[in-house]
Amino acid sequence: TQVSQTGTFRFTGLPAGEYYAATVRESELATWRRADVLARMAATAARVTADWGQVASVNLEQDR
């Protein structure tokens, strides 16, 4: 999903599970789904576990 003008993002209706949250540079928009790019992002991604109906939050910072 894209970040809003205020720097927030939201997902709704996700099933319970474990997720990785990471920023993607604009230059990687075309390639972020490649296995090598995902592996690199997973190494530093924030991990989020959510149960059904739970609200979870995470703060992310993009590398400059």
KOLNUSE-549750 format. One record per atom (N, C-alpha, C, O): atom name; x, y, z. Coordinates in nm, 4 decimals, decimal comma, padded with zeros to 6 digits, m for minus. Layout:
<roro atome="CA" px="X" py="Y" pz="Z"/>
...
***
This chain:
<roro atome="N" px="00,0839" py="m00,1174" pz="00,0000"/>
<roro atome="CA" px="00,0000" py="00,0000" pz="00,0000"/>
<roro atome="C" px="00,0886" py="00,1241" pz="00,0000"/>
<roro atome="O" px="00,2065" py="00,1163" pz="00,0346"/>
<roro atome="N" px="00,0344" py="00,2341" pz="m00,0372"/>
<roro atome="CA" px="00,1106" py="00,3582" pz="m00,0363"/>
<roro atome="C" px="00,0898" py="00,4326" pz="00,0950"/>
<roro atome="O" px="m00,0125" py="00,4171" pz="00,1617"/>
<roro atome="N" px="00,1866" py="00,5116" pz="00,1298"/>
<roro atome="CA" px="00,1817" py="00,5938" pz="00,2497"/>
<roro atome="C" px="00,1026" py="00,7209" pz="00,2199"/>
<roro atome="O" px="00,1149" py="00,7789" pz="00,1120"/>
<roro atome="N" px="00,0217" py="00,7635" pz="00,3162"/>
<roro atome="CA" px="m00,0557" py="00,8864" pz="00,2987"/>
<roro atome="C" px="00,0350" py="01,0085" pz="00,3097"/>
<roro atome="O" px="00,1539" py="00,9966" pz="00,3394"/>
<roro atome="N" px="m00,0222" py="01,1246" pz="00,2857"/>
<roro atome="CA" px="00,0542" py="01,2488" pz="00,2971"/>
<roro atome="C" px="00,1014" py="01,2741" pz="00,4392"/>
<roro atome="O" px="00,1974" py="01,3482" pz="00,4605"/>
<roro atome="N" px="00,0346" py="01,2131" pz="00,5370"/>
<roro atome="CA" px="00,0751" py="01,2296" pz="00,6765"/>
<roro atome="C" px="00,1752" py="01,1232" pz="00,7206"/>
<roro atome="O" px="00,2185" py="01,1221" pz="00,8358"/>
<roro atome="N" px="00,2121" py="01,0330" pz="00,6281"/>
<roro atome="CA" px="00,3109" py="00,9304" pz="00,6597"/>
<roro atome="C" px="00,2546" py="00,8049" pz="00,7226"/>
<roro atome="O" px="00,3291" py="00,7251" pz="00,7794"/>
<roro atome="N" px="00,1236" py="00,7861" pz="00,7132"/>
<roro atome="CA" px="00,0618" py="00,6673" pz="00,7710"/>
<roro atome="C" px="00,0145" py="00,5729" pz="00,6606"/>
<roro atome="O" px="m00,0021" py="00,6121" pz="00,5451"/>
<roro atome="N" px="m00,0064" py="00,4479" pz="00,6999"/>
<roro atome="CA" px="m00,0613" py="00,3506" pz="00,6070"/>
<roro atome="C" px="m00,1523" py="00,2575" pz="00,6851"/>
<roro atome="O" px="m00,1426" py="00,2487" pz="00,8075"/>
<roro atome="N" px="m00,2408" py="00,1880" pz="00,6143"/>
<roro atome="CA" px="m00,3360" py="00,1012" pz="00,6814"/>
<roro atome="C" px="m00,3726" py="m00,0155" pz="00,5907"/>
<roro atome="O" px="m00,3925" py="00,0002" pz="00,4702"/>
<roro atome="N" px="m00,3808" py="m00,1319" pz="00,6517"/>
<roro atome="CA" px="m00,4364" py="m00,2504" pz="00,5873"/>
<roro atome="C" px="m00,5571" py="m00,2918" pz="00,6689"/>
<roro atome="O" px="m00,5528" py="m00,2870" pz="00,7918"/>
<roro atome="N" px="m00,6627" py="m00,3318" pz="00,6045"/>
<roro atome="CA" px="m00,7796" py="m00,3822" pz="00,6754"/>
<roro atome="C" px="m00,8174" py="m00,5181" pz="00,6195"/>
<roro atome="O" px="m00,7928" py="m00,5475" pz="00,5025"/>
<roro atome="N" px="m00,8772" py="m00,6006" pz="00,7041"/>
<roro atome="CA" px="m00,9271" py="m00,7301" pz="00,6589"/>
<roro atome="C" px="m00,8204" py="m00,8352" pz="00,6366"/>
<roro atome="O" px="m00,8463" py="m00,9359" pz="00,5707"/>
<roro atome="N" px="m00,7007" py="m00,8145" pz="00,6900"/>
<roro atome="CA" px="m00,5969" py="m00,9167" pz="00,6744"/>
<roro atome="C" px="m00,6271" py="m01,0356" pz="00,7636"/>
<roro atome="O" px="m00,6746" py="m01,0172" pz="00,8756"/>
<roro atome="N" px="m00,6011" py="m01,1567" pz="00,7173"/>
<roro atome="CA" px="m00,6197" py="m01,2721" pz="00,8044"/>
<roro atome="C" px="m00,5142" py="m01,2731" pz="00,9151"/>
<roro atome="O" px="m00,4070" py="m01,2142" pz="00,9010"/>
<roro atome="N" px="m00,5462" py="m01,3403" pz="01,0243"/>
<roro atome="CA" px="m00,4499" py="m01,3538" pz="01,1338"/>
<roro atome="C" px="m00,3231" py="m01,4185" pz="01,0791"/>
<roro atome="O" px="m00,3290" py="m01,5070" pz="00,9938"/>
<roro atome="N" px="m00,2091" py="m01,3731" pz="01,1291"/>
<roro atome="CA" px="m00,0837" py="m01,4317" pz="01,0835"/>
<roro atome="C" px="00,0346" py="m01,3440" pz="01,1160"/>
<roro atome="O" px="00,0229" py="m01,2428" pz="01,1850"/>
<roro atome="N" px="00,1488" py="m01,3851" pz="01,0646"/>
<roro atome="CA" px="00,2717" py="m01,3097" pz="01,0821"/>
<roro atome="C" px="00,3051" py="m01,2400" pz="00,9514"/>
<roro atome="O" px="00,2950" py="m01,2984" pz="00,8436"/>
<roro atome="N" px="00,3448" py="m01,1146" pz="00,9630"/>
<roro atome="CA" px="00,3714" py="m01,0319" pz="00,8459"/>
<roro atome="C" px="00,5055" py="m00,9620" pz="00,8598"/>
<roro atome="O" px="00,5552" py="m00,9404" pz="00,9703"/>
<roro atome="N" px="00,5626" py="m00,9272" pz="00,7462"/>
<roro atome="CA" px="00,6814" py="m00,8426" pz="00,7394"/>
<roro atome="C" px="00,6361" py="m00,7062" pz="00,6888"/>
<roro atome="O" px="00,5566" py="m00,6975" pz="00,5953"/>
<roro atome="N" px="00,6861" py="m00,6009" pz="00,7500"/>
<roro atome="CA" px="00,6558" py="m00,4651" pz="00,7050"/>
<roro atome="C" px="00,7867" py="m00,3957" pz="00,6701"/>
<roro atome="O" px="00,8790" py="m00,3916" pz="00,7514"/>
<roro atome="N" px="00,7944" py="m00,3416" pz="00,5501"/>
<roro atome="CA" px="00,9171" py="m00,2760" pz="00,5054"/>
<roro atome="C" px="00,8817" py="m00,1649" pz="00,4077"/>
<roro atome="O" px="00,7767" py="m00,1678" pz="00,3434"/>
<roro atome="N" px="00,9690" py="m00,0690" pz="00,3979"/>
<roro atome="CA" px="00,9516" py="00,0366" pz="00,2985"/>
<roro atome="C" px="01,0144" py="m00,0083" pz="00,1669"/>
<roro atome="O" px="01,1063" py="m00,0902" pz="00,1645"/>
<roro atome="N" px="00,9633" py="00,0466" pz="00,0592"/>
<roro atome="CA" px="01,0164" py="00,0174" pz="m00,0742"/>
<roro atome="C" px="01,0494" py="00,1504" pz="m00,1395"/>
<roro atome="O" px="00,9644" py="00,2390" pz="m00,1489"/>
<roro atome="N" px="01,1707" py="00,1634" pz="m00,1836"/>
<roro atome="CA" px="01,2100" py="00,2856" pz="m00,2548"/>
<roro atome="C" px="01,1361" py="00,2931" pz="m00,3881"/>
<roro atome="O" px="01,1020" py="00,1911" pz="m00,4479"/>
<roro atome="N" px="01,1127" py="00,4138" pz="m00,4322"/>
<roro atome="CA" px="01,0444" py="00,4324" pz="m00,5604"/>
<roro atome="C" px="01,1193" py="00,3612" pz="m00,6726"/>
<roro atome="O" px="01,0573" py="00,3086" pz="m00,7651"/>
<roro atome="N" px="01,2509" py="00,3592" pz="m00,6650"/>
<roro atome="CA" px="01,3311" py="00,2936" pz="m00,7689"/>
<roro atome="C" px="01,3141" py="00,1422" pz="m00,7691"/>
<roro atome="O" px="01,3531" py="00,0764" pz="m00,8655"/>
<roro atome="N" px="01,2558" py="00,0846" pz="m00,6614"/>
<roro atome="CA" px="01,2358" py="m00,0598" pz="m00,6531"/>
<roro atome="C" px="01,0913" py="m00,1025" pz="m00,6801"/>
<roro atome="O" px="01,0590" py="m00,2207" pz="m00,6688"/>
<roro atome="N" px="01,0051" py="m00,0083" pz="m00,7152"/>
<roro atome="CA" px="00,8645" py="m00,0421" pz="m00,7348"/>
<roro atome="C" px="00,8437" py="m00,1496" pz="m00,8408"/>
<roro atome="O" px="00,7522" py="m00,2310" pz="m00,8284"/>
<roro atome="N" px="00,9250" py="m00,1512" pz="m00,9425"/>
<roro atome="CA" px="00,9089" py="m00,2492" pz="m01,0503"/>
<roro atome="C" px="00,9680" py="m00,3853" pz="m01,0154"/>
<roro atome="O" px="00,9359" py="m00,4850" pz="m01,0801"/>
<roro atome="N" px="01,0542" py="m00,3905" pz="m00,9135"/>
<roro atome="CA" px="01,1268" py="m00,5155" pz="m00,8868"/>
<roro atome="C" px="01,1083" py="m00,5708" pz="m00,7461"/>
<roro atome="O" px="01,1670" py="m00,6743" pz="m00,7145"/>
<roro atome="N" px="01,0292" py="m00,5066" pz="m00,6598"/>
<roro atome="CA" px="01,0248" py="m00,5481" pz="m00,5197"/>
<roro atome="C" px="00,9716" py="m00,6892" pz="m00,5003"/>
<roro atome="O" px="00,9954" py="m00,7485" pz="m00,3951"/>
<roro atome="N" px="00,9011" py="m00,7448" pz="m00,5965"/>
<roro atome="CA" px="00,8474" py="m00,8809" pz="m00,5838"/>
<roro atome="C" px="00,9486" py="m00,9886" pz="m00,6212"/>
<roro atome="O" px="00,9212" py="m01,1072" pz="m00,6032"/>
<roro atome="N" px="01,0634" py="m00,9502" pz="m00,6721"/>
<roro atome="CA" px="01,1670" py="m01,0492" pz="m00,7048"/>
<roro atome="C" px="01,2200" py="m01,1126" pz="m00,5766"/>
<roro atome="O" px="01,2308" py="m01,0460" pz="m00,4736"/>
<roro atome="N" px="01,2526" py="m01,2405" pz="m00,5832"/>
<roro atome="CA" px="01,2975" py="m01,3148" pz="m00,4650"/>
<roro atome="C" px="01,4205" py="m01,2522" pz="m00,4006"/>
<roro atome="O" px="01,4294" py="m01,2476" pz="m00,2779"/>
<roro atome="N" px="01,5153" py="m01,2040" pz="m00,4798"/>
<roro atome="CA" px="01,6369" py="m01,1458" pz="m00,4206"/>
<roro atome="C" px="01,6073" py="m01,0150" pz="m00,3492"/>
<roro atome="O" px="01,6670" py="m00,9869" pz="m00,2453"/>
<roro atome="N" px="01,5172" py="m00,9352" pz="m00,4024"/>
<roro atome="CA" px="01,4815" py="m00,8083" pz="m00,3388"/>
<roro atome="C" px="01,4016" py="m00,8361" pz="m00,2119"/>
<roro atome="O" px="01,4254" py="m00,7723" pz="m00,1094"/>
<roro atome="N" px="01,3070" py="m00,9304" pz="m00,2169"/>
<roro atome="CA" px="01,2293" py="m00,9655" pz="m00,0982"/>
<roro atome="C" px="01,3184" py="m01,0201" pz="00,0129"/>
<roro atome="O" px="01,2984" py="m00,9875" pz="00,1299"/>
<roro atome="N" px="01,4152" py="m01,1017" pz="m00,0221"/>
<roro atome="CA" px="01,5065" py="m01,1576" pz="00,0787"/>
<roro atome="C" px="01,5864" py="m01,0467" pz="00,1461"/>
<roro atome="O" px="01,6063" py="m01,0495" pz="00,2675"/>
<roro atome="N" px="01,6317" py="m00,9501" pz="00,0689"/>
<roro atome="CA" px="01,7071" py="m00,8387" pz="00,1261"/>
<roro atome="C" px="01,6186" py="m00,7551" pz="00,2178"/>
<roro atome="O" px="01,6618" py="m00,7148" pz="00,3258"/>
<roro atome="N" px="01,4954" py="m00,7289" pz="00,1758"/>
<roro atome="CA" px="01,4046" py="m00,6508" pz="00,2587"/>
<roro atome="C" px="01,3649" py="m00,7270" pz="00,3850"/>
<roro atome="O" px="01,3533" py="m00,6663" pz="00,4914"/>
<roro atome="N" px="01,3438" py="m00,8574" pz="00,3759"/>
<roro atome="CA" px="01,3025" py="m00,9377" pz="00,4917"/>
<roro atome="C" px="01,4072" py="m00,9361" pz="00,6020"/>
<roro atome="O" px="01,3739" py="m00,9471" pz="00,7200"/>
<roro atome="N" px="01,5324" py="m00,9224" pz="00,5643"/>
<roro atome="CA" px="01,6399" py="m00,9230" pz="00,6634"/>
<roro atome="C" px="01,6289" py="m00,8071" pz="00,7615"/>
<roro atome="O" px="01,6738" py="m00,8183" pz="00,8756"/>
<roro atome="N" px="01,5700" py="m00,6960" pz="00,7188"/>
<roro atome="CA" px="01,5598" py="m00,5788" pz="00,8062"/>
<roro atome="C" px="01,4149" py="m00,5355" pz="00,8306"/>
<roro atome="O" px="01,3916" py="m00,4341" pz="00,8964"/>
<roro atome="N" px="01,3187" py="m00,6098" pz="00,7794"/>
<roro atome="CA" px="01,1777" py="m00,5734" pz="00,7930"/>
<roro atome="C" px="01,1307" py="m00,5856" pz="00,9380"/>
<roro atome="O" px="01,1831" py="m00,6653" pz="01,0158"/>
<roro atome="N" px="01,0311" py="m00,5048" pz="00,9716"/>
<roro atome="CA" px="00,9654" py="m00,5176" pz="01,1013"/>
<roro atome="C" px="00,8693" py="m00,6351" pz="01,0922"/>
<roro atome="O" px="00,7969" py="m00,6498" pz="00,9937"/>
<roro atome="N" px="00,8691" py="m00,7177" pz="01,1943"/>
<roro atome="CA" px="00,7768" py="m00,8315" pz="01,1963"/>
<roro atome="C" px="00,6557" py="m00,7952" pz="01,2812"/>
<roro atome="O" px="00,6682" py="m00,7401" pz="01,3905"/>
<roro atome="N" px="00,5385" py="m00,8276" pz="01,2279"/>
<roro atome="CA" px="00,4132" py="m00,7949" pz="01,2956"/>
<roro atome="C" px="00,3284" py="m00,9216" pz="01,3007"/>
<roro atome="O" px="00,3079" py="m00,9870" pz="01,1985"/>
<roro atome="N" px="00,2796" py="m00,9557" pz="01,4182"/>
<roro atome="CA" px="00,1885" py="m01,0683" pz="01,4348"/>
<roro atome="C" px="00,0524" py="m01,0120" pz="01,4721"/>
<roro atome="O" px="00,0409" py="m00,9307" pz="01,5639"/>
<roro atome="N" px="m00,0498" py="m01,0552" pz="01,4013"/>
<roro atome="CA" px="m00,1849" py="m01,0047" pz="01,4267"/>
<roro atome="C" px="m00,2819" py="m01,1212" pz="01,4397"/>
<roro atome="O" px="m00,2776" py="m01,2164" pz="01,3617"/>
<roro atome="N" px="m00,3694" py="m01,1122" pz="01,5392"/>
<roro atome="CA" px="m00,4790" py="m01,2074" pz="01,5553"/>
<roro atome="C" px="m00,6027" py="m01,1483" pz="01,4899"/>
<roro atome="O" px="m00,6060" py="m01,0292" pz="01,4589"/>
<roro atome="N" px="m00,7047" py="m01,2313" pz="01,4686"/>
<roro atome="CA" px="m00,8286" py="m01,1826" pz="01,4095"/>
<roro atome="C" px="m00,8848" py="m01,0681" pz="01,4918"/>
<roro atome="O" px="m00,8961" py="m01,0792" pz="01,6138"/>
<roro atome="N" px="m00,9200" py="m00,9592" pz="01,4269"/>
<roro atome="CA" px="m00,9810" py="m00,8452" pz="01,4920"/>
<roro atome="C" px="m00,8841" py="m00,7566" pz="01,5681"/>
<roro atome="O" px="m00,9248" py="m00,6553" pz="01,6249"/>
<roro atome="N" px="m00,7583" py="m00,7925" pz="01,5701"/>
<roro atome="CA" px="m00,6585" py="m00,7140" pz="01,6431"/>
<roro atome="C" px="m00,6119" py="m00,5955" pz="01,5604"/>
<roro atome="O" px="m00,6008" py="m00,6043" pz="01,4381"/>
<roro atome="N" px="m00,5849" py="m00,4857" pz="01,6275"/>
<roro atome="CA" px="m00,5243" py="m00,3692" pz="01,5638"/>
<roro atome="C" px="m00,3772" py="m00,3700" pz="01,6032"/>
<roro atome="O" px="m00,3448" py="m00,3750" pz="01,7219"/>
<roro atome="N" px="m00,2889" py="m00,3652" pz="01,5058"/>
<roro atome="CA" px="m00,1458" py="m00,3630" pz="01,5322"/>
<roro atome="C" px="m00,0865" py="m00,2412" pz="01,4636"/>
<roro atome="O" px="m00,1384" py="m00,1949" pz="01,3620"/>
<roro atome="N" px="00,0206" py="m00,1902" pz="01,5184"/>
<roro atome="CA" px="00,0878" py="m00,0765" pz="01,4543"/>
<roro atome="C" px="00,2372" py="m00,1005" pz="01,4527"/>
<roro atome="O" px="00,2916" py="m00,1752" pz="01,5341"/>
<roro atome="N" px="00,3020" py="m00,0350" pz="01,3579"/>
<roro atome="CA" px="00,4460" py="m00,0474" pz="01,3429"/>
<roro atome="C" px="00,4984" py="00,0842" pz="01,2889"/>
<roro atome="O" px="00,4344" py="00,1469" pz="01,2045"/>
<roro atome="N" px="00,6131" py="00,1261" pz="01,3365"/>
<roro atome="CA" px="00,6790" py="00,2463" pz="01,2854"/>
<roro atome="C" px="00,7922" py="00,2033" pz="01,1932"/>
<roro atome="O" px="00,8748" py="00,1197" pz="01,2299"/>
<roro atome="N" px="00,7956" py="00,2600" pz="01,0749"/>
<roro atome="CA" px="00,8982" py="00,2269" pz="00,9761"/>
<roro atome="C" px="00,9739" py="00,3521" pz="00,9368"/>
<roro atome="O" px="00,9177" py="00,4616" pz="00,9323"/>
<roro atome="N" px="01,1010" py="00,3350" pz="00,9084"/>
<roro atome="CA" px="01,1815" py="00,4422" pz="00,8528"/>
<roro atome="C" px="01,2515" py="00,3892" pz="00,7293"/>
<roro atome="O" px="01,3071" py="00,2793" pz="00,7300"/>
<roro atome="N" px="01,2482" py="00,4677" pz="00,6243"/>
<roro atome="CA" px="01,3136" py="00,4267" pz="00,5008"/>
<roro atome="C" px="01,4603" py="00,4688" pz="00,5065"/>
<roro atome="O" px="01,4938" py="00,5793" pz="00,5491"/>
<roro atome="N" px="01,5472" py="00,3765" pz="00,4619"/>
<roro atome="CA" px="01,6882" py="00,4108" pz="00,4517"/>
<roro atome="C" px="01,7050" py="00,5249" pz="00,3541"/>
<roro atome="O" px="01,6382" py="00,5296" pz="00,2508"/>
<roro atome="N" px="01,7920" py="00,6148" pz="00,3856"/>
<roro atome="CA" px="01,8154" py="00,7296" pz="00,2971"/>
<roro atome="C" px="01,9301" py="00,7030" pz="00,2037"/>
<roro atome="O" px="01,9643" py="00,7885" pz="00,1220"/>
***
